[in-house]
Amino acid sequence: MADAKPTLPALLVEALHGVRSVGVITGAGVSAESGVPTYRGKGGLYEEDEGKIDALTGTTLLSDPDRTWRAVGDLARHATGARPNAAHLAIAEIEKKVERFVLLTQNVDGLHEAAGSRNVIDIHGSITRTRCMGCGADGELGREELEAIHAAPRCRHCGATLRPAAVLFGEFLPEEKVERMRCEFLDNPPALVLVVGTSALFPYIVEPVLAARRAQRLTVEVNPAPTVLSSVVAWFLQGGAAAIVPEIAREIR
Ligand SMILES: [Zn+2]
């Protein structure tokens, strides 16, 4: 099956040429094309396994951290060998072209950073970083270490249990990252707000788009199927991120 190169509408292309500041918002759909399963939704890792979601809650972390870490190890193993795809690379390329850039991502796989993105708000954190539940020390786990994990790791400073530096189900978002999101997207929305590969159920995904719309900024959504945002954005482009985002990046100068 030969994929025809997507053609962007001429009016959108014209608008993209003048863009000097860009805010991108991404979700699991971007990484799905790299073979990282989405948490929920069709074909998602947890489509039929609520037990795994339960293991990844803040409550389980406190009562049975070994179980949480085994589930984190599962996540890591499912993402083994995943590499940034054309969408990750195009998003990193946009950052190099414009004067102001910010990326808000829900993904915890680190693929945006691997693609070269710099100003990233990883609102859900990362599964490869750790925080000590005793002394608060930050740390990092190697990919191999993470994939082989069978019990909660211990802090080398104080011996307390480490937690993944990721937001688990039922936990609050880190205030500092929410503040950065507000500052970058709500206080002074970028000229272009581009939403890619997220079903946009969370207020912190919807709000930046609404703010951009109110401020009469350019809003674009790329998703395989319509979402709650599709009627809000100026341009809803239906399709895969790896096919469409490079075309958008090409038109930003
Ligand atoms: Zn410690």
Residues whose N, C-alpha, C, O or C-beta is under 5 A from the ligand:
A	BS01	ZN	C132 G134 C135 G136 A137 C155 H157 C158 G159 A160
